[in-house]
């Protein structure tokens, strides 16, 4: 009887812990089920206290998804267990230069429902600036505005704020959502806590190095800035957010840094470096003439002239099909330089024979 009574008392405790941790982090049951790899129906039964002694593996996966130490203890995982989240003392870091992420050390945290993530991404795109409610409405819903939009915004903001507060480390710069007038501001005291701000800091330092004539320092700083980019800005987010004017401008500045590094490498004949840097970015920017002009030059410089000319033809075709106009002067100049090299190479043996 004692064993049965103990089990009966333990089930609600586990249910309460899971439910409280999930609500504290603003995560829906569906989102938690996906992150933990546990079936949605099973999770619902666990939260209702109907599962007879959840397996330690299930508890461990839930604990990892929720960053909940008490669940780890119940699953028999100690703080020294390498499989447990190890972010003690690590501050929360947000990332939007690629997929939206929130992490502490090597542990990635849950960021809530898709709509909550979209709002977090919108505020992180404009840190330390007020995002007005009309802008939030336009990005989150557009013309499909629900009757309860005001309450939904309040709910999303509250959950984001709770998540940030739950992972605040004393002694580190605070990150929080502040209500200002009719909008909200993601206030970040330490630029290293958001990859976008850190990239801006490095890019500004690179510009100062260039003004001082220190091209080696400029390249090192631009390299460090570009390493923070894990993919397209806010990858996977709704088009309304990815096409936001600020997002478009941020992406344009990133490409500007890439082009500058490519130019520095081209002047030193480091063609393979240019190809390595530009090729993955060009896949996401199929119509960007500046990127492809430098790729044409780098391909030709590395002895791959046929590929360089094929690339020009491909970009030419895409431009005409999608915009109705052909390549501009920059891309055409790169093509002509390759053609002149081909003519010179063909003519060289004839001149030598003469």
N, C-alpha and C positions, 0 to 999 in steps of 0.2 A: 504493500500500500504506500509506503514512504517513497519508493521509487516512482510509482505512478504519480503521486502528488507532486514530487519534485519536477517531473517532466511537465506536468500541467502548468506549474508556476513558471517554468523556463520559457515556454512557447510565447506567452504574451510579451515577455521581456525582449526577446529577439524581434518580435514583430514591431514593438514600440521603437526599438533602436533603429531598425531599417527605415520605418516610416518617418521618424523624426529627422534622421540624417538626410533622407531624400528631400524632405520639405525644406530643410535648412539650406540645402544647396540648390533649390529651385529646379529639381529634376523630375520629370514626369515618370510614371511607371513604365511607359513604353520606352522612353529614352534610357532608363536604367536597365531595363531588360536587354536592350540592344548592346549597351556598353559592357554589361557583365556576362553576356552570353547565356543568360537564364531565360527560360520561356516566360512570356508575359503572364500566362495563367498561373504558373508556379510562383512567380513573384507576388501576384495578388493573393494567393493562398498563404504565402509566408507572412505578408503584412496583416492578414486577417487572423493569424495565429492558428491556422488549420493544418499546417504541415507538422507532422510528428517528428521533431528533431531534425531540422534542416541539415543536410550533409555539410561536412567541413569544407568541401570543395566549393559548394554553392555559397557558403558564408564568406569564404576567402575571396571569391570573385566579386561578391557584393561589397565587401570591405575595400577592395582595391578600387572599385568604381566610385565608391562614396568617400574614400579616404577616411574610414571610420575605425580608429584603433580598438574600440571595444569589440567590434565584430571580429577583428583579427585575433583578439585574445580568445574569443569563443571558438574560433576555428583552429586554435592550437598553434597560432603563428606568433613567435616572439619578435621583439624589436630587432634582434640579431639575425632573424631569418631574412636572407637576401631576397626572398620573394615578396616580402612586405614592402609597402611604400616607404622609401627612405628619403624623406625631405625635411627632417627635423632642422629647423633654423633656416631653411631655404625660402626666400621670398617668392611671392607669386609673380610670374612673368606672363604677360599677354603677347601673343603673336598674331599679326594679320598679314605679314609679308609672305603670303601663301595661304594655306588653310588656317582658319581661326583656331587658335589654341590657347589654353590656359594651363600653365604647368608650374610645378615646384620641384626643382632639381630635375630628376629623370622621370618624375611621375606626372602624367597628364591628367588634368582634372575635368570633371563634367562641367559643361557650360550651359546646360538647360535645353529647352525646346528650340526648334528651328527659329521661331519668331523671337525668342529671347536672345538667341545667338545673333540674329540679324540686328537687333537693337544694340547689343554690345559691340558688334562690328562697326555700326554706324558711329557710335560715340568714340570708339578707339581710332577710327579714321580721322577724327577731329579732336584729339586730346586737348584738355585744358581750354576748350571752347564750348560755348553753349550751343546745343542742338535744339532748335525750336520744335515745338510740338507739331506744327504743320509739316515740317521736314520729316519727322518720325512717321507721321501718318502716311505721307506720300511714299516713303520707302517701304514701309511694312505692308500697306494695303492698297495703295494707289486708288483706283476708283471703286474697289470692292470693300468699302468701309463698313465694318460691323457696327451695330447699334451700341455695343459695349466697349468701343475703342478706348474711351477714357479710362475705364477700369482696367482694361487689358494693359495699357501702357503703364499704369501705376503698378500692376502686378509684376510685369517684366522688370521694371526698375527696382522694385523691392527685392526680387529674387537675385538680381545682379548684385545689388548692394549687400545682401546677406552673404553671397558667395565670396565677395571681396573681403568682407569683414571677417568671415570665418577663417580665411587664410592669411590674415594680416600677421606679420611677425613683428613683435615689439622691437623698436630700435631701428627699423627700416622705414624708408619713405612710404607714406600712406597712399593708397589708391582707393578712391571711393567715388560714388555718384552723388553729385550735389544738385539740388533743385535751385535754379536761378530764373526768376521771372516766370515765363511760360514754357521754359525748356529745361533740359538737363545737361550737366557737364560731367564728363569723366575726368576727375581731377587726379593727376599723377605727379607726385613730388620728385620722383627719381626717373630720369629718362631711360635708364637701363632696364626698367620694368616693362617697357613696351618697345618691341623691335622697331616700330616706325620712328619713334623718337630717337632711338639709338642710331638708326640709319641717318637721320637728319643731322645728328651731332657729328658723325664721321664725315658726311658729305660736306658740311660747312668747314670742317677742319681741312679737308682736301682742297677746297676752294682757296683757303688762306695759304696753303702750301704752294698752290699754283701761282698765286699772286706774288709769293716770295721767290719764285723761280726754282723751288725744290720739287722737281718732277718725280723723283724717286719716292719722296714722302707722300706726294699726291697720289701716286699709284697704289702705295700700300694702304692708304686710308680708304680709297675707293674700293680696293679689294675687300677690305674688312666690312665696308658698308654692304657690298653686293653679296657677301657670304651670308648675310642675314636673310636674304630672299630665298624662300624655299619653293617658290612657284609663283603663279600669277596672284596679284593682290586679292585677298579675300576669296580665294579659290573655292568654288562650290556654293558660294552665297547667291541669293537671288539676283537676277540681272539689274533690278532697280538699284541695288547697292553697289554692284560692280561697275555700273555705268554712272554712278554719282560723279558730278564734276570734280570733286576733291579726289576721288579714286582715280579718275582719268588723268588728272594732273600729277598725282603721285607716281603713277605708272610711267608717265612721260618723263618725269625726272629720273626715274630708275634707268630708262633706256638711254637718256642723256649721259648718265654715268658709264653705262656699258660702252657707248660709242666713244667716249673720251678714253677709256682704258684701251679699247681696240686701236684707236689712233696712236696712242703711246707705244703699243706693241708693234704696230705696223712700221713705225719709223725705225724700229730696231730690228726689223725682219723676223719678228717672232710670230710667224704665220699660224703655227699650230696652236699657240695660245689664243689667238683670235678665233680660230675655228671652234676650239673647245668652249669658249665663253659664249659666242654668238649663236651657234647652231641650236641649242635648246630654246633660247629666247625667240629665235626667228620662227620656230614652230608655232608660237603663240601670236606672232606678229607677221602674218604672211604677206601683208601689203606694205610693210615699212621699208621704204626704199633705202634709207640710210643704213639699216642693218644689212640688207642684202647687197648693197654696193660694197660694203667692207668684206662681206663673205666672198663675193666675187674676186675681190683683190687678194684676199688671203688664200683662196683656192689656187688662183693663178700663181701666187708667190711660192706656194708649196709644190709647184710642178703639176698641178691638176687643172690645166687650162680647159680641157674638154668639159670637165664638171662645172667649171666657172661659167662657161658659155651656156651650158644646159640650164644652170640656175637662172641666168638672165632670161632665157626664153620662158622658163616656168613663171617667173615673177611678171614678165611682160604679159603673158597670157592671163594671169589672174587679175592684173590691173585692168586690162581691157574688158574682161568679162564682168568684173564687179563694180568698176567705177567708170567704164566707158572711155578712159584715156590711157595712153601709154606711159612708159617710164619717164621720169624727169631727168634733168641734166646730171645729177649725181650718179644715178645708176647707169645712165648711158656712157658717162665718162669712164666708169669702171669697165664697162664692156669694151669700149674703144681701146683702152689701155691694153686689155688682153689681146684684142685683134692686132694691135700694132706689134705686140711682142711676137705673135704668131708669124706676122709678115717678116719681121726682122729675123726670126729664127729660120724661116724658109729661104730668105735672101742671103743669109750669111755664107752658106757653102758656095753659092754662085760667085759672090765677090771674092772669096778665097781662091777659087779656081782661076778667076781672071788675073 
